[in-house]
């Protein structure tokens, strides 16, 4: 998609955006996918744990040269690939903090915010140079990114209703129940 739609949030929500952020696009994309759909408090705690290397970010798309780690087994990634992208995680923590203050200004309930929409785009490359043998020069590029997210208010968690209708059982379980009753 081409960015945040003007009439996007159907429920009350807040936006947080950052442009030309000096952190790797590829790791930022993986962090964004990891926190998509999370509650704001859970996402903040998760990213703080990533910075402290207590939890890991699963690497799913941009995984060339990424190491295998036992923590990544919890996410069912191909080959248990994961990393602790500290810089990207801190940038996302700052954006979540910004979204939280935006929600307070708007008068929304901060504890009911959920990351509904999140997008990471490549920003223009930043150019430096590195000096090589025999008087040559090679590019030394930086891959920054644009990040935008929308957090929306969700209704408080509703407990599951008790249905009077009996639960559907398989024929095998019904047969076992009949044999057990005899």
Backbone as CSV, one residue per row, in Angstrom:
resi,resn,N_x,N_y,N_z,CA_x,CA_y,CA_z,C_x,C_y,C_z
1,UNK,0.841,-1.188,0.000,0.000,0.000,0.000,0.875,1.236,0.000
2,UNK,0.277,2.374,-0.275,1.053,3.591,-0.479,1.120,4.479,0.746
3,UNK,0.793,3.975,1.918,0.914,4.793,3.123,-0.392,4.869,3.874
4,UNK,-0.403,5.740,4.874,-1.568,5.868,5.735,-2.690,6.553,4.970
5,UNK,-3.829,5.898,4.933,-5.006,6.412,4.256,-5.637,7.511,5.118
6,UNK,-6.161,8.553,4.499,-6.715,9.693,5.230,-7.880,9.276,6.137
7,UNK,-8.752,8.404,5.640,-9.904,8.000,6.458,-9.711,6.595,7.023
8,UNK,-8.463,6.257,7.351,-8.145,4.883,7.761,-8.878,4.416,9.001
9,UNK,-8.649,5.018,10.187,-9.188,4.348,11.377,-10.701,4.497,11.479
10,UNK,-11.382,3.373,11.471,-12.825,3.382,11.661,-13.134,3.545,13.147
11,UNK,-12.259,2.977,13.987,-12.345,3.176,15.433,-11.411,4.334,15.792
12,UNK,-11.589,4.926,16.977,-10.675,6.000,17.368,-9.245,5.489,17.437
13,UNK,-8.316,6.264,16.900,-6.928,5.819,16.885,-5.947,6.973,16.789
14,UNK,-4.668,6.625,16.883,-3.599,7.628,16.791,-2.528,7.147,15.818
15,UNK,-1.848,8.120,15.220,-0.764,7.816,14.296,0.571,8.185,14.935
16,UNK,1.615,7.477,14.531,2.985,7.848,14.876,3.821,7.565,13.640
17,UNK,4.633,8.550,13.214,5.404,8.384,11.989,6.820,8.895,12.207
18,UNK,7.744,8.279,11.485,9.129,8.740,11.503,9.693,8.649,10.103
19,UNK,10.448,9.666,9.697,10.980,9.694,8.341,12.502,9.757,8.365
20,UNK,13.129,9.134,7.391,14.591,9.119,7.245,15.263,8.681,8.545
21,UNK,14.728,7.623,9.142,15.265,7.148,10.416,16.550,6.379,10.171
22,UNK,17.577,6.686,10.934,18.913,6.143,10.704,19.054,4.770,11.353
23,UNK,18.245,3.858,10.914,18.332,2.466,11.357,18.034,1.582,10.153
24,UNK,18.562,0.384,10.146,18.467,-0.473,8.964,17.022,-0.772,8.597
25,UNK,16.723,-0.664,7.301,15.383,-0.964,6.803,15.018,-2.423,7.066
26,UNK,15.927,-3.338,6.793,15.602,-4.767,6.859,15.265,-5.210,8.286
27,UNK,16.069,-4.791,9.255,15.772,-5.180,10.644,14.507,-4.491,11.127
28,UNK,14.292,-3.248,10.682,13.093,-2.509,11.096,11.835,-3.195,10.578
29,UNK,11.906,-3.737,9.365,10.758,-4.441,8.800,10.424,-5.669,9.647
30,UNK,11.437,-6.387,10.100,11.205,-7.582,10.910,10.635,-7.219,12.282
31,UNK,11.124,-6.124,12.873,10.602,-5.663,14.169,9.128,-5.279,14.011
32,UNK,8.802,-4.587,12.910,7.420,-4.164,12.666,6.492,-5.366,12.581
33,UNK,6.909,-6.402,11.871,6.069,-7.599,11.743,5.898,-8.293,13.088
34,UNK,6.930,-8.202,13.933,6.863,-8.863,15.240,5.856,-8.190,16.167
35,UNK,5.717,-6.848,16.081,4.813,-6.159,17.018,3.442,-5.851,16.420
36,UNK,3.232,-6.192,15.149,1.930,-5.925,14.516,0.828,-6.690,15.253
37,UNK,-0.251,-5.973,15.577,-1.384,-6.594,16.256,-1.238,-6.692,17.762
38,UNK,-0.106,-6.243,18.304,0.126,-6.343,19.745,-0.512,-5.173,20.487
39,UNK,-0.831,-5.405,21.743,-1.278,-4.359,22.651,-0.075,-3.462,22.942
40,UNK,-0.295,-2.165,23.157,0.822,-1.218,23.301,1.725,-1.570,24.487
41,UNK,1.151,-2.004,25.598,1.961,-2.354,26.781,2.794,-3.616,26.510
42,UNK,2.164,-4.583,25.831,2.870,-5.826,25.508,4.003,-5.562,24.522
43,UNK,3.750,-4.709,23.513,4.766,-4.374,22.513,5.944,-3.649,23.160
44,UNK,5.652,-2.722,24.074,6.708,-1.974,24.758,7.570,-2.913,25.595
45,UNK,6.933,-3.809,26.334,7.682,-4.758,27.167,8.524,-5.691,26.295
46,UNK,7.930,-6.153,25.194,8.629,-7.054,24.273,9.873,-6.383,23.695
47,UNK,9.748,-5.121,23.246,10.889,-4.424,22.653,11.966,-4.125,23.697
48,UNK,11.557,-3.832,24.926,12.544,-3.624,25.998,13.303,-4.921,26.273
49,UNK,12.585,-6.045,26.212,13.234,-7.352,26.378,14.178,-7.662,25.223
50,UNK,13.834,-7.209,24.015,14.704,-7.409,22.851,16.013,-6.641,23.053
51,UNK,15.916,-5.402,23.531,17.113,-4.595,23.782,17.992,-5.274,24.839
52,UNK,17.342,-5.878,25.841,18.080,-6.575,26.904,18.438,-8.014,26.522
53,UNK,18.090,-8.437,25.312,18.330,-9.778,24.780,17.647,-10.881,25.595
54,UNK,16.501,-10.556,26.176,15.710,-11.562,26.894,14.701,-12.219,25.956
55,UNK,14.281,-11.474,24.906,13.412,-12.028,23.863,14.042,-11.693,22.519
56,UNK,13.610,-12.419,21.489,14.267,-12.296,20.177,13.260,-11.859,19.115
57,UNK,13.757,-11.223,18.073,12.936,-10.881,16.903,13.147,-11.985,15.868
58,UNK,12.084,-12.688,15.454,12.269,-13.723,14.427,12.548,-13.083,13.073
59,UNK,13.538,-13.605,12.366,13.885,-13.080,11.043,13.265,-13.999,10.001
60,UNK,12.294,-13.470,9.255,11.554,-14.314,8.320,11.857,-14.000,6.868
61,UNK,11.926,-12.732,6.503,12.161,-12.391,5.105,13.629,-12.073,4.844
62,UNK,14.179,-11.125,5.596,15.564,-10.712,5.387,16.439,-11.498,6.362
63,UNK,16.844,-12.696,5.937,17.507,-13.594,6.883,18.850,-14.102,6.388
64,UNK,19.412,-13.455,5.362,20.722,-13.879,4.877,21.803,-13.564,5.894
65,UNK,22.551,-14.577,6.287,23.643,-14.361,7.225,23.211,-14.193,8.669
66,UNK,21.910,-14.411,8.950,21.417,-14.280,10.325,21.695,-15.582,11.065
67,UNK,22.098,-15.470,12.333,22.440,-16.648,13.122,21.221,-17.372,13.665
68,UNK,21.457,-18.629,14.056,20.406,-19.430,14.687,20.483,-19.221,16.197
69,UNK,19.317,-19.137,16.847,19.299,-18.934,18.294,18.168,-19.744,18.894
70,UNK,18.409,-20.252,20.102,17.417,-21.083,20.771,16.125,-20.312,21.037
71,UNK,16.237,-19.005,21.326,15.039,-18.201,21.600,14.093,-18.166,20.393
72,UNK,14.632,-18.302,19.180,13.809,-18.205,17.970,12.946,-19.445,17.765
73,UNK,13.207,-20.528,18.495,12.392,-21.734,18.349,10.941,-21.475,18.736
74,UNK,10.722,-20.523,19.638,9.370,-20.215,20.104,8.498,-19.633,18.997
75,UNK,9.116,-19.071,17.943,8.361,-18.400,16.895,8.144,-19.268,15.664
76,UNK,8.660,-20.484,15.667,8.459,-21.404,14.550,8.972,-20.814,13.238
77,UNK,10.165,-20.195,13.282,10.763,-19.659,12.062,11.565,-20.752,11.377
78,UNK,11.786,-20.579,10.085,12.590,-21.552,9.351,14.021,-21.496,9.868
79,UNK,14.492,-22.580,10.424,15.879,-22.650,10.870,16.171,-21.911,12.158
80,UNK,15.150,-21.561,12.947,15.334,-20.852,14.223,16.186,-19.600,14.065
81,UNK,15.914,-18.830,13.012,16.700,-17.628,12.751,16.096,-16.437,13.482
82,UNK,16.953,-15.716,14.176,16.488,-14.544,14.911,17.641,-13.639,15.268
83,UNK,17.303,-12.427,15.697,18.336,-11.459,16.075,17.762,-10.508,17.109
84,UNK,18.640,-9.705,17.704,18.254,-8.686,18.670,18.638,-7.318,18.112
85,UNK,17.874,-6.789,17.137,18.242,-5.501,16.528,17.980,-4.348,17.493
86,UNK,19.007,-3.994,18.271,18.874,-3.028,19.358,18.441,-1.647,18.855
87,UNK,19.088,-1.179,17.786,18.802,0.170,17.298,17.379,0.279,16.762
88,UNK,16.958,-0.704,15.965,15.595,-0.698,15.435,14.571,-0.779,16.570
89,UNK,14.852,-1.609,17.566,13.925,-1.765,18.689,13.773,-0.457,19.456
90,UNK,14.875,0.265,19.664,14.788,1.538,20.390,14.028,2.588,19.576
91,UNK,14.194,2.570,18.245,13.439,3.499,17.387,11.943,3.209,17.508
92,UNK,11.558,1.932,17.505,10.146,1.572,17.634,9.614,1.909,19.027
93,UNK,10.449,1.770,20.057,10.035,2.161,21.406,9.718,3.657,21.456
94,UNK,10.574,4.463,20.792,10.341,5.910,20.745,9.029,6.232,20.017
95,UNK,8.764,5.515,18.912,7.520,5.747,18.164,6.288,5.342,18.987
96,UNK,6.400,4.239,19.736,5.284,3.816,20.588,5.041,4.841,21.690
97,UNK,6.135,5.396,22.240,6.001,6.424,23.271,5.316,7.669,22.690
98,UNK,5.685,8.016,21.450,5.066,9.151,20.766,3.577,8.911,20.533
99,UNK,3.234,7.695,20.106,1.825,7.346,19.878,1.041,7.422,21.192
100,UNK,1.683,7.010,22.271,1.036,7.039,23.585,0.718,8.483,23.995
101,UNK,1.679,9.395,23.789,1.429,10.797,24.149,0.387,11.418,23.216
102,UNK,0.381,11.007,21.946,-0.651,11.484,21.023,-2.037,11.048,21.495
103,UNK,-2.126,9.820,22.018,-3.401,9.293,22.507,-3.865,10.075,23.741
104,UNK,-2.919,10.422,24.617,-3.282,11.195,25.808,-3.819,12.559,25.416
105,UNK,-3.192,13.197,24.416,-3.647,14.505,23.944,-5.048,14.399,23.338
106,UNK,-5.292,13.306,22.609,-6.612,13.095,21.982,-7.675,12.666,22.993
107,UNK,-7.224,12.290,24.195,-8.171,11.845,25.220,-8.605,10.405,25.059
108,UNK,-7.763,9.583,24.435,-8.089,8.156,24.279,-7.569,7.362,25.469
109,UNK,-8.124,6.180,25.643,-7.684,5.279,26.713,-6.401,4.583,26.258
110,UNK,-5.267,4.954,26.869,-3.962,4.451,26.423,-3.848,2.935,26.626
111,UNK,-4.449,2.434,27.710,-4.308,1.006,28.016,-5.124,0.099,27.094
112,UNK,-5.913,0.694,26.187,-6.684,-0.143,25.255,-6.183,0.007,23.819
113,UNK,-4.993,0.580,23.625,-4.451,0.770,22.277,-3.781,-0.501,21.762
114,UNK,-4.023,-0.787,20.485,-3.430,-1.953,19.825,-2.801,-1.490,18.512
115,UNK,-1.617,-2.040,18.186,-0.940,-1.697,16.929,-1.710,-2.373,15.797
116,UNK,-2.570,-1.603,15.124,-3.418,-2.192,14.088,-2.740,-2.176,12.728
117,UNK,-2.007,-1.100,12.461,-1.391,-0.928,11.134,0.032,-0.478,11.346
118,UNK,0.955,-1.092,10.617,2.357,-0.684,10.724,3.026,-0.926,9.381
119,UNK,3.832,0.034,8.959,4.469,-0.078,7.649,5.873,0.503,7.710
120,UNK,6.808,-0.186,7.059,8.192,0.291,6.968,8.557,0.391,5.494
121,UNK,9.020,1.563,5.079,9.441,1.781,3.693,10.915,2.142,3.652
122,UNK,11.546,1.857,2.524,12.935,2.284,2.337,12.978,3.797,2.141
123,UNK,13.952,4.431,2.769,14.194,5.865,2.563,15.364,5.995,1.589
124,UNK,15.605,7.204,1.051,16.752,7.365,0.139,18.060,6.984,0.829
125,UNK,18.925,6.315,0.078,20.201,5.874,0.629,21.049,7.073,1.036
126,UNK,21.814,6.889,2.093,22.759,7.924,2.517,24.136,7.466,2.085
127,UNK,24.890,8.369,1.496,26.133,7.976,0.831,27.369,8.443,1.595
128,UNK,28.296,7.479,1.794,29.633,7.801,2.278,30.613,7.055,1.387
129,UNK,31.919,7.169,1.686,32.898,6.444,0.868,33.889,5.730,1.766
130,UNK,34.368,4.612,1.246,35.412,3.878,1.958,36.599,3.721,1.011
131,UNK,37.792,3.773,1.572,39.014,3.791,0.767,39.601,2.393,0.709
132,UNK,39.925,1.945,-0.517,40.398,0.589,-0.742,41.852,0.606,-1.190
133,UNK,42.367,-0.597,-1.412,43.767,-0.719,-1.824,43.984,-0.127,-3.218
134,UNK,45.183,0.257,-3.490,45.608,0.772,-4.798,44.862,2.047,-5.194
135,UNK,44.498,2.873,-4.211,43.917,4.174,-4.493,42.485,4.173,-4.977
136,UNK,41.787,3.060,-4.782,40.395,3.011,-5.232,39.446,3.461,-4.123
137,UNK,38.227,3.800,-4.518,37.193,4.213,-3.560,35.923,3.419,-3.852
138,UNK,35.292,2.898,-2.801,34.033,2.174,-2.936,32.934,2.900,-2.158
139,UNK,31.666,2.707,-2.554,30.581,3.334,-1.787,30.417,2.676,-0.418
140,UNK,29.939,3.443,0.525,29.712,2.987,1.894,28.339,3.530,2.268
141,UNK,27.300,2.735,1.951,25.930,3.242,1.985,25.219,2.917,3.297
142,UNK,24.248,3.771,3.617,23.402,3.576,4.786,21.979,3.369,4.255
143,UNK,21.232,2.431,4.841,19.878,2.101,4.360,18.816,2.523,5.379
144,UNK,18.487,3.808,5.439,17.493,4.264,6.421,16.071,3.890,6.001
145,UNK,15.098,4.228,6.857,13.721,3.831,6.564,12.722,4.860,7.069
146,UNK,11.520,4.793,6.498,10.367,5.545,6.988,9.469,4.542,7.710
147,UNK,8.974,4.906,8.886,8.083,4.022,9.640,6.810,4.781,9.955
148,UNK,5.663,4.126,9.756,4.388,4.724,10.147,3.510,3.652,10.769
149,UNK,2.788,4.046,11.808,1.916,3.081,12.482,0.644,3.767,12.949
150,UNK,-0.418,2.971,13.032,-1.681,3.444,13.598,-2.038,2.505,14.741
151,UNK,-2.324,3.097,15.881,-2.799,2.341,17.032,-4.257,2.705,17.246
152,UNK,-5.111,1.709,17.380,-6.542,1.961,17.552,-7.005,1.450,18.902
153,UNK,-8.055,2.082,19.389,-8.662,1.664,20.646,-9.493,0.420,20.397
154,UNK,-9.307,-0.579,21.217,-10.150,-1.772,21.100,-11.008,-1.874,22.342
155,UNK,-12.113,-2.550,22.208,-12.979,-2.750,23.357,-12.233,-3.629,24.347
156,UNK,-12.548,-3.475,25.614,-11.886,-4.294,26.630,-12.184,-5.762,26.346
157,UNK,-11.286,-6.616,26.791,-11.400,-8.037,26.489,-12.697,-8.582,27.081
158,UNK,-13.523,-9.171,26.232,-14.827,-9.684,26.652,-14.674,-11.159,26.980
159,UNK,-15.208,-11.561,28.124,-15.124,-12.974,28.486,-16.058,-13.775,27.579
160,UNK,-15.689,-15.018,27.330,-16.440,-15.856,26.411,-17.802,-16.203,27.011
161,UNK,-18.840,-16.101,26.187,-20.188,-16.401,26.655,-20.365,-17.904,26.826
162,UNK,-21.149,-18.243,27.854,-21.462,-19.650,28.079,-22.655,-20.020,27.195
163,UNK,-22.462,-20.952,26.297,-23.560,-21.387,25.433,-24.286,-22.559,26.089
164,UNK,-25.614,-22.548,25.973,-26.411,-23.663,26.508,-26.303,-24.890,25.610
165,UNK,-26.008,-24.666,24.341,-25.898,-25.781,23.402,-24.671,-26.630,23.756
166,UNK,-24.817,-27.954,23.711,-23.665,-28.811,24.044,-22.581,-28.681,22.980
167,UNK,-21.345,-28.906,23.422,-20.222,-28.828,22.486,-20.308,-29.954,21.465
168,UNK,-19.857,-29.676,20.260,-19.874,-30.675,19.198,-18.757,-31.681,19.448
169,UNK,-19.101,-32.973,19.448,-18.115,-34.026,19.674,-17.949,-34.858,18.411
170,UNK,-16.775,-35.426,18.280,-16.562,-36.321,17.153,-17.273,-37.650,17.428
171,UNK,-17.521,-38.408,16.369,-18.218,-39.694,16.522,-17.420,-40.650,17.405
172,UNK,-16.094,-40.561,17.295,-15.227,-41.429,18.087,-15.396,-41.142,19.582
173,UNK,-15.409,-39.839,19.938,-15.563,-39.461,21.346,-16.947,-39.833,21.872
174,UNK,-17.977,-39.688,21.025,-19.330,-40.068,21.440,-19.405,-41.567,21.716
175,UNK,-18.757,-42.344,20.850,-18.749,-43.815,21.030,-18.020,-44.181,22.341
176,UNK,-16.907,-43.518,22.616,-16.176,-43.763,23.868,-17.027,-43.409,25.076
177,UNK,-17.760,-42.302,24.984,-18.617,-41.877,26.088,-19.726,-42.904,26.329
178,UNK,-20.287,-43.463,25.244,-21.333,-44.480,25.378,-20.771,-45.734,26.020
179,UNK,-19.583,-46.156,25.576,-18.966,-47.371,26.145,-18.620,-47.152,27.614
180,UNK,-18.168,-45.958,27.949,-17.819,-45.643,29.337,-19.035,-45.597,30.235
181,UNK,-20.186,-45.227,29.679,-21.427,-45.127,30.470,-22.029,-46.499,30.753
182,UNK,-21.756,-47.500,29.902,-22.335,-48.844,30.055,-21.691,-49.637,31.172
